[in-house]
Amino acid sequence: MDRDYALLGDGELYSLLTQRQHRERAFAEIYRRYSHRVFVYCRKILQNTNDAEDAFQDTFLKFLDSASASRQMTNLPGYLLTIARNCCMDILNKRSPHVELVEELHGASNDHTVEQDELNHLITMALELLPFHWREAIVLQLYADMSYQDIAHVLEVPVTTVRNWICRGKQRLREILQPYFDEHDVESPDSSNGTVDQS
Amino acid sequence: MLNPPIAAMEQLTNRDRIDLFLDGALPAEERPALFAALASSDELQAEFYQAYTIRIAALGQAQHLVPPPALTARILASAAPPQPVASIAKSLWHSIAARTTVAVVGAIVIGFVTGRLTAPLPVEQHSVQSAFRSAPIHSSPIPSATVAAPQAAPRNWSHTPSRVPAAPVTGSPLDTALHADASRASPITLSTAEQLPTLLARHSMLAPRAPSIGSSPLRNTAPLFETYTEAEQTNQFVFGIRRTSTVMLRQAQLVQPIASTPLANTIASIEYRQRNVGIVIQAGQEQFPIFQVHQSPTGVQSYVLEQQLWWIGAGMRVYLPRSDDNLLLSSFRPVAGILLGTSAYGVLGRAEIGIVWELLPHVGVQCLLEGMVHSHGIGSQWEHAEKLSASIGLAVRF
């Protein structure tokens, strides 16, 4: 019987990974749900397209290989991001200190304005200036749209620590970007000049 | 996803409250304090809007960061059950039509090669030339005036009867007089003894050795060798077949070992070689990860990993000139080549470098290191795959 995998919960989908006849479609559904989150995390942490794609692919291959009928999956996105984090750490540890960390603007959509691209680029560069734990927590919260609890689960720290990292990190981010805000007079919705998505 | 309020909230500043509020993690009891502070502070309002600006920009950027379709295809294909590519190829290989075709083509090739092998071979003259050059000189020095007549010689010594001005080799008055007569008369036909080098040159196994030629009265007649060098045009057909073994494959973890057909990882080549440059046509079947998007009638896309790649292409090879002075290079010939081709899925480029060990007059061994890049369309994207492989095989030339 053909079942609708989109209606299944994460735990059910994970358990289906160990069944040969359901494995492909269950995996496709998990991929559909969480690939974007994992990919954004890899891209923002590694800041390099090729490395990010390698880490992203390794994440899902390892996830697939590790599928076990005996494991009770309670937090699938957290589990995936934990694998992704380990993959990214492996790449970061192997990475040459001289590797070129650009490309963030590559592949930017054409419907972005120049100002939006500029701001995104500045945010990316500002993130690089933050301590790694702060940056990682902000990326998971800001780009991967994860809750503080899930971030705490992935980073294996208390929720209050995550909160502090994110708050301190975002405040530091604003301080770094202050010259941009001053130049573009970003102080209120009335004075915005297009750098904010008005929709 | 909104964050549930965090329970333990101590020492929250208004700046903290802004970030927690935008993240959906500010407890309800903390919100009045934030709103009151915002209402009374322009600076806090500006900071609020800056935080909002960053958040919106990040969300907008994240929406555009999506995995490439080809990457998605590769990953989803890894969960798919093994495709019956191997069994299809095997049944094809075992089909009567395939076997008959191979038998007929094989018979034609064998017959053609056998016929060429029994024919005179014009390609081994080079070693004869070297043998002459290395021959010791036993006779008296040759007067320079008596050896300079290369322009009268034919350009190809394999055509008999050969006609060249007879040059005296002893330098005696009698020889000089005879030569003067000869230069006035029409070119003479070489005697049987004089034709010996040419006859020997036509059979490689009888190529003269230096000591035995040293007693010939013609062994160091310079015009003979000069014209011989000009005549060196070796046109060869080379049939090669080699097996490849993967050294490095970027997507190796997605490819499962396949031993489906006798032709797996085999490359056949036909080459037309003129001296040190050859034009080559190659065809091969190699294990290579190819991802295909299949769409069902209901619109559901599925990704299929094909692992057998048939390809054909053409290109050129360049050989290092043969050097009989160098013992190593006399039978080992470094070679490099490039090739452009196509498969059923896309286009490919190959580069190869290695050596050809010409251990027998008609048979050589090829050892090559080959790189291959294959590009094929998947969805609206082009996907590239690279492979580095080592190969070894036989090359028959005639």
Interface residues (C-beta under 8 A of the other chain):
Chain A: R20 R23 E24 F27 A28 Y31 S35 H36 F39 V40 R43 K44 E53 F56 Q57 F60 L61 L64 G107 A108 S109 H112 Q116 L119 N120 I123 Q141 L142 Y143 A144 D145 M146 S147 Y148 Q149 V159 T160 R163 I166 C167 K170 Q171 L173 R174 L177 F181 V186 E187 S188 P189 S192 T195 V196 D197
Chain B: M1 L2 N3 P4 I6 A8 R15 D16 D19 L20 D23 A25 D42 Q45 A46 E47 Y49 Q50 A51 Y52 T53 I54 R55 I56 A57 A58 L59 G60 Q61 A62 H64 L65 V66 P67 P68 L71 T72 R74 I75 L76 S78 A79 A80 P81 Q253 S302
